[in-house]
Amino acid sequence: MSAFSADDLRAIGRAAAPDAWSHGMTVRKPDGSVVPIPLVCEPQVLPRATLESLAAQAKAILSGAVKLAGHLVRAGDPRDREALVGPFQGLEREAMEKLFAGAPCPAIVARVDFLVPEAGGEPKALELNTTIPAMQAYADLATHSWIRAAAARRGLPPWTANTLADRCGSHMEALRETLVHFYRMRGGKKEHPSIALVARPGDAQINEQRRLAQHFRHRGHQAKTLLPTTCEPENFDLLYRHIWAHRTPTDAPFARALRAPETFNLANPVNGLLEAKALFARLSECAEDEQLADRAGLDDRERAAAGALPWTRRLDVTLVPRLIAEREDFVVKRSWDYGGKSVSLGTELAPKEWQRRVRAAAADHEGGGFIAQERIFTTRAPATRIVDSGLAERSGVLYRDISTYTGLLDTAPSGSVVRAATNPIVNILGGGGLAPVVPEDVMSALETTSRSSRR
């Protein structure tokens, strides 16, 4: 990033953050207040080859997980079935019974979260998100606002800034193209099918949903953000779900779509079992258990992806001695959970507390119990975040992950978004920020164009 000094980067961040926030890069707290998502001044610059490799690996992980889940639901051991189906009740469980029997595609849109090892090497996938693989609008706002501010800092005209932003790509547009492809795959003929974006009351990310709807309308679609109680699914050509089935009232109109994915163009059908970390553990196991991989029908690409995962296993008493002896090398997580709430990092705990948690986790079989995973010590570096509307700066050493979008269809999203935080468990709703993701060729063009303009 030789084109920009530290002072330049802070100035760019201070200009870009209010722009991103004004268009929806915010979260709504339970009390109704709206707070900005911090913007990292220093972008994540990645070669196109790296972005393409992450996309290919994410797709292989997703397709392998779907094949394995189908096999384990049909023919897995009781612990497999408890991990995949046990955590779900009511409408959620009822709807999920259609995933492999009626849904035309189990995952139209998904996201795989990677960490880049501090010691070097390829990024390592930690988990799969298929219920609410969000942040498409957030990612566009962070990157495009940064590009526009950086171009202005170099004295470039707005049209040049917009051209460079376009070269970065758009997650929102990739999502739209994927949804339309799904609609056409199902026999839809309209050029601009109508789209309902369905979220829960008080959704923390409602402004992102509104920004997505705005983008869809700009592209010619009728698009509305609705609640399960206000969405009549028969009135829309496409349904984009930003809500868990267990948050949907069983008598709400939208529940009709959850129960009938074979009838409605629903992205995604209820598929929470694909997010079970026990499934991730079993996929990791396929790298060593050829018979399991054969029974699941994994192809060479999916087996290679399984082999690239961090070593992950379902936690039981046989693993307890190893985890206690090698405390710094492991993490334990509940199989079904989200937001990092049940994650314990061996390096962050005193030995006695780690022992207590490991033993308790090994004895806890609810919802599939816990998994043990190789700890990936992720890359971190000094960075500055713009954190609030007063443009306050907060500097420190930040951990970063790389989350890559994918899907099972021929047309699927493939870009990446980068979150950053002082905590190794990176989470947007838990205080993390977003770093602009700038392809290496776009950064090079920005630098070259800037130098040319000064001649």
N, C-alpha and C positions, 0 to 999 in steps of 0.2 A: 504494500500500500504506500509506495514511495511518493505518490502524487499528493498525499494528504499528511500534514503534520498532526501532532496530538491536538494542537489548538484548532486546526481545521476540523478535525473529527468532532470535537466538542461543539463547535459552532454549527456543524451540519446536524448533529443530533438535536440541538436546541431549536433549529428551524424545522426539522422533520417531525419531531414528536407532536407538536400542536396540530400539524396537518393531519397526521395519522389519527389522533384522538378525535378530531372534529368529524371524521368520517366513520367512526365506530370502533376504534381499537381501545375498547373499554370493557369493564365488567361491572355488572350490577350486583351490589351486596344485598344480603337478606333484608336489610332495613330500607332498601329502595334507593340508596345513594349510588351514584355512578362514579367509578374511579378509573383513572387511566391505567393502561398496561405500560409499565416502564419500557422505554426504547433504549437499546444498547447503541452507543455511538459508533462502535467499531464493528463493521459488517463482517459476516462470515463469507469469505471469498473462496469459492470452490470451482475446480475444473469441471467442464461439462462431462468429462469421462467419469468423474467421481459421482456426479448426480445420476448419470445413466446407470452406473454400476449399482448404486443404492436402489434405484427403481427396479432393476432386474431382480435383485436379491429380495426386495420387499414382496414382489409378485410371487416369487417362488416360495417364500415363507407362507404367504397367504394361501396359495393353492395347495401346498403340502398340508397346512393345518386343516383346511376344509376336508381334504380327502381323509386325513387321519381321524378327524372328529366323526365323520360319517361312519367309518369303520368301528370306532370305539363305542359309539352309541348303539350300533347293531350287535357287536360281538366282543366288546371289551370286558374286562373283569368288573366286579361290583364296584370297586373303588373308582374305576374310570367313569362309570355311569353316574355314580354319586357326585363326582367332581364336575361333570359336564351338565347334568340335569338337576341334581339335588338342590342347588341354591335357588332354584326358580319355582315359584308357585303361582296360582291363580291365572290371570290373563297372560302373563309372561310365559308360563309353562305351556298353557294351551296353544298360544301362538307359535311357540318354538317347535311344537310337534310337527308343524308344516314345513320346517326349514329344509329337510331333505326329501319330503314327500310331495310338497306342492309349490314351494317357492321356485321361480324360474332361475334365480341366481342367489346364492347365500350371501354374497358380499359384492355389491356394485361399487361401493367406495369403502376403503379401509386405510389405516395408517399404521406403519411399523416404526417404533421408536428405537433409535440406535444411540449408542455411545461410542465416541472415538477414544480408544485406549491411550492413556498418557504415555505408555511405553512405546507407542507406535503400532502400526499394523492396520488392518482393515476395521471399519466400524463394526460393532457387535450389536445385534438386535436384542432388546430386552423384553419387549412385549408387543402385542398386537391389539389394535383398537378397531372394532367393527360396529359398535353401537352408535357412538357419536365421535367419528373421526374428524373433529372440527379443526378450526384455525385457518381455513382457506382465506377468508377475508382479512383476518388479522395479518397473515403472512404477506398478502399483497400490499396492505396498507403500510406495513413496516418497510418493505423493500422499495416500493415505488415512491413513498415519501422521502426516503433516504436518497434515492437516485436524483429526484428533482432538487432536493436541497444541495446535494453534492455538485450537481451541474451548475446551479446558481452560484455556489461558492467559487467555481472556476470561471464564472463569467459567460456561461453558455446560454443560448436562447432557449425558451421553453420548448420549442419544437424539437430541439436536439435532446433535451431531457426526456421528453415523451417517447422519442424513438428508442432511447436507451432503456427506458422502463419497459417498453414493449418487448425488447430483446430478452429481458429477464423472464418473460412469460407471466401468466396469470393463473393462480390456483382457482380463482372463482370461475374463470372461463373454462378451465379443464373440468371442473365439477359440472358446469352447465353442459358441456359437450358429452360428458359421460352419461348424464341423466337423459339427454335427448337420444343418444345411441341406445340406451336401454328401452326407451319408449318405442323407438323404431324397430328394435329387435322383437318387441312384443306385437308388432303389426300396426303401430301408430302411423298415421299419414300426415298429420298437421305439420306445417313448417315450424310453427312456434307453439308447441303444446303449453297448456297452462300448468303452473307449478304452485303447490301449497307447501310452505315450510312450517312444520308443526313443532312447537316447543312447549314446555311446561309453563304454568304461571310463575312469574318471578325468575325466569331463566337467567342465570348469571351472564350468559353470552347472547342475550336478545339483540343487542346492537350489532353483533356480527351477523345474526340472521337477517336483520333489516337491511344491512349492507349487501348481503347476498341477493335478497329480493330486489333491491334497487338495481343491481347488476343484471339480473335476469330480465327485469322490465326494460332496461336500456337496450338489451339484445332482442327485444320484440315480444317477450312473453308476458302474459298476465301472471303475476306472481304476488302472493300474499303471505304474510306471517300470521299464523293462526294458532289457537289452542286446540287440544283434543276435543274440547266441548263445542268449539265453533267451526271445526273443519268437517264439512260434509264431503267425504272422500269421493263420492260419485260425481261431484261437481268439478273435479280436477283431473287432468291427464296424467300428472306426475305428483307423487307425494314424497317429499324429502323429510325424513324423520330426525328431529333433534331432541328426542325424548325417550326415556326408558319406558318399556311397556308397563313396569310396575308403578310408574307415575301416571299412567293413563287410567282414568275411571273406566270401569268395566262397561258402563252404560253410555260412555261418550260416543258420539258418531265415529270418531277416528278409530275406535276399537274395532269397528267392522273391517277396516283395512288390515289391521294387525292380524286378525283372525283369518283373513283370506288373501294371502300374498299371491295366490294363483290367479286371483281376479283383478287386483289393483296393481298399478305400477308403483310399487313401494320400494324406496331406497332408504335404508336397507330393511329387509324383512327382519323379524325378531331373531337375533342370532347371538345372544350374549354368551352362549356356551363356547363360541370361538375365542372369547377373551379369557377363558379360564387359564390361569397360569399352569395348572396341571396339564393342560393340553400342550402348552409350550414345552413343558418338561418331557412329555412323551415324544414330541417332535425331536427334541434334542437327543433323546434315547435312540431314535431311529438311525442316528449316525453310527451307533455301535451294534444295534440289533437289526440285522438284515431281514430276519423273518418278520418282525413288526413292520418294517418299511415295505416288504413285499405284500403283506396282508392288506396294508393301507393303499397299495397301488402307487406308491411314490415313484416318479420318474427320476432320471439322473440329475436334472436341474434341482428338483426338490430335495433329493438326498444330499446334494452338495450344500444347499442352503442350511439343511439341518446340521451338517457337519461344521458349519461356520458359526453356529449359535454358541453362546457361553454354555459351559457344562451346567445343565439344569436337571434336577430330579425331584420326584415327589418325596417329601420328607417323611421318613419313618424312623423307628428306634435304631435301625441298623446304621443309619448315617450319623447319629448323635455323637459318637466318639470322634469321628473325623471332623465334624463341624466344631466341636469344642477344642480339639487339638490345633486346628488350622483356622482359628477365629478370624484372622485378618483377611482371609481369602474368600469369605462367604457372606451371602445375604440370605435372609429368610423372608418369605412373603406369603400371605394368605392367597390361596388359589383364586378365590373370587373376591376381588376388592378393586378399588380404583383411587386415584389421587395420592398414592403412596402412603395411605393411612396405616397399613399394617406391616410396613417394611422395617426390618431391623438390620442394620449394618454392623458386622462384627467389629470393624475398626472404630466405630463410634461409641462402643459400649465397653464398660469394664468387664473383665473376664467373668466375674460371678453373675452379673446381670445378663451377659450373653448366654451363659450356661442355663440360667433360669428360663430365658425366652426360648432357647432351642428345645429344651426338654418339654416346655409347655406346648410349643408348636407341634412337636412330634406326637403328643398325646391328643391333640385337637383335630378331630376328623370331620368337623362340621363343614358342609359345603365343599367337600373334597380336601379339607385340611390345608396344609402349607406346602410350599416347595422350597428347596435349597438351590441357590444359584451361585455360580462363580462370580466373585466381585470383579467388576470392570472399573478400574481406576481411570476416570475419564479426564480428558484434556481440560485444563483450566488456564486462564490467563488474566492479567490485569485488564480491566475495562471500566467504562463509565456508563451509567444509566441516567437517563432523564426520567424522573420519577413522578412529577406532578405538574399541575397547571401553572405553578409558580416557577417552573423550569429548574427546580432544584436538582442538583447533580449528586449522585452517589457513586463513589469509586470503590473498587475492591477487586479481589480475585474471584472470577466467576467460572462456574462449571457450565458447559454447554452440551446439549444433546442435538441430535439431528433426527427429525421425524419426517418420514417419507410416505407420500400418498401412493395408493395403488388400488387395484380392483381386479375382479376375475374376468371382466369382459375384454374384448379386443380393443375397445376404446376405454381407457382408464386414466385417471390422473397419475402423475409420476414425479412431481416436484417435491422439494423438501422445505421444511420450516425449522428454524433453530431457536430453541428456548435457552435462557441463561439465568442463573441464580447463584447466590452464595452457598446454598445448600446442595449437596450432591443428589438429593431427590428433587429433580427439577419439575416444577408444576406452575402453570400460569396462575391458577386460582389461589395458589399458596404463596404468591409474592414474586414469582419469577417474571422475567421480562422477555422481550423478543429482540433477536439480532437480525438485521436485514441480511438476506441471503442473496449475494451478488455473484453470478457466474464470472469466472476468471476472464473470459473474453470481453464481457461487458465492462469490467473494471479496467481492462487494458484499453478498450475503446474510449472510455471516459478520460483516462489519463492522456492518451494520444490526441484526442480531439481537443482537450484542454490546452496541451502544449502548442498545437497548431494554431489555435485561436489567438495565442499570445504573439505569434510571429507577425 
